[in-house]
Amino acid sequence: MQIKLTWTSIEDIAIELFEAEPQLDPLTLRFTALIDKVMALPGFEGERGKCNEKILEAIQMAWLEEFQDES
């Protein structure tokens, strides 16, 4: 069963992004690319206009934690 993701699903988004691209260091992404990756996730139902820098930073840091835990 696929979970529904929105911009407030920070931890779940980070896990999905890490599982999709475990070798990608999230700190190398521009926020515009991060938005695109999040919006492309299966089950994501958020709108581009509802996202802001604070949300993107939170997603990036949560993804970084996943990335570093596996390194």
C-alpha positions, 0 to 999 in steps of 0.5 A, a space after each residue: 500500500 502506497 502512502 500519501 505524501 504532502 509537503 508536511 511528510 518530511 521524514 517519509 519524503 526523505 526516506 523515499 528520496 534516499 531509497 530512490 537514489 541512495 548514492 545521491 548526496 542531497 547537499 549537491 541538489 539545488 532546491 529547484 531540483 529537489 522540488 522536482 524530485 519530491 513532486 515526482 515521488 509516487 503518492 506525492 499529492 502536494 502543489 508546487 506553490 505550497 512549498 517554501 524554503 523552510 520545508 525544502 531545508 527540512 527535507 534536505 536535512 532529513 534526507 542527509 541524515 538517511 544518506 549519512 546513516 548509510 555511509 
